[in-house]
Structures are given as structure tokens and as C-alpha cells.
Amino acid sequence: MSKKILIIDDDQEIRSYLSELLGDNGYETVTANDGAEAVEIAKAEKPDLITLDLEMPNEWGPRFYRKISQDDALKRTPVVVISGLNAIKYAIPKAIASLTKPFEPAQLLKIVKDAIG
């Protein structure tokens, strides 16, 4: 059974790109366009890994992360921050990795493979 990745980004092009990149490499993907929607999807889908943008409308990345960190079923889910913001590694210190847009696809795939196989 393939591992499931939740992609959270307000940019439709980024969501599509990540879905295609990860899907082509054997991962199942689900997407959300903001943190509020993502909380519900994460609870329903129980992803193996989450990619998280920081700046989004409605509910931004750090607030989403705080919510899932308090959920027993989700708090151990690895999170990879993918954002265009500077100093992103400080936004979510417990993230397994932080990538700045634009990023190298091979780098993301290695992070994901190392984290969930």
C-alpha cells in the first residue's frame, strides 16, 4: 500500500506540481488549500507525511501545525515546510525539513523517502 502525503498550499500550481511529483514516485496524495481545510482532511485521511506552506489565507501554517500537534492521532506525523518566506526553519522548529521555494524536486523526494520510505 502506498504512503499518503497531505499537500497544503494556497497556490493551485504548487499543489498540482507536488501531487504529480509525489504521485509519479509512488505516493498517494491529498491536497488542501489552507490550514483550516487541512485540519479536517488530516483527521479524515491520516496522512503519513505533510508538506506545509506557511503563508496562506484563513489559517496559516504555524497555526495548523499547532492544532495537529495537539491531536494524538496526528502529532507524530512528519511535516516538511515548503515556503517562499525567509527564515522558514524557525517557523516550525519540529519540522523534519524546511525547503524554500523554488526547491529541487530531488531534494524533496529524498526527504520524503528518508522519512516514510
N, C-alpha and C positions, 0 to 999 in steps of 0.2 A: 504494500500500500504506500502511495506517495505521501510525502510530508506536505503539510498545508502551511502556506505563508499568507498572512494578512498584510496587505499593502495599504498604507494610509497616507494619502497625499491629496491636496485640493486640486492639483493640476492633472487633468484627464490624460494629457500626453505622457506624463511620467507614470501614471497608473498603468496605462496601456503598455508602455515600454517595459516596465518591470514585470508585468503579467506575462508578456511574451518572452522576455529574457529568462525568467524563472520557469515558466511553463515548458520552454524548449529544453530546459535542463532537468526535466523530470519532476518538478514540483507542482502541486496544485495551488492555485491562488484564489483569494477572495479579496475584494477591494472595498475601501471606504474613502469618502472624500473629506471627512473631518473627524475630529476626535469624538464628538457626541455620537455620530453614527457608528464609529469604530468600536465603542464600548459594547453596544448591543451585538454587533457582528462577532466580536471576540468572545462574548459569553455564549453565543449560539454555536459558533464554529470551532472553538477551542484550538486555535492555530498552534503549530509547532514553533513558529517564529513570526515576529512582526517587524516590518520596515515602517519607520515613522518619520514623517515630515514634522518640522517644528512649528512653522508659521502657517496656520490655516484659519479660515473663518469659523465662527461659532465656538469651537473648542480647540485650542491649540495643543501641540504635542506634549509639553510637560504636564498639563492638567490631565490629559488622557492617561499618561504614564502613572501619575499619582493614583488614579482610580483603579487601574488594573493591578497596581502594587498592593492594593488593599483587598483584592479578590483572591481567595485561597486557590481557586482553580486556574488563575492566570498569572499569579505573581512570580512564578518561576519561568515564564515564557521569555526566551531571549529576544531582545529588542536591538535592531540596527537603526540608528538615526541616519537619515539621508535628508540633508537640508542645504539650502543656499546661504544660510546665515554663517557668519564668522563665529569662532569660539564655541562651536556646537558641542564639542566634547564636554563642556561644562554644564550644558543644559540638562542632561540626563546622565549623571555620573555612573549609574549602574548599567548603562547600555553596553552590549558586548563590543560594539564598534560604532564609530561616527564617520560618515562619509560626507564630503562637501560636493554639492552639485557644481559642475558636471563631474561624474565619477567614472572610474574604469570598471566596465562590466566584469572583467576577470577578477578584480579585487572583491567586488560584492559576492560573486559566486564562490570564491574561496572562503570568505567569512561565513556564508550560509552553509557550505559543505562542512567546514570545521565545526560549526555549531550543532547542526542537526543531521548531517550525513547526506 
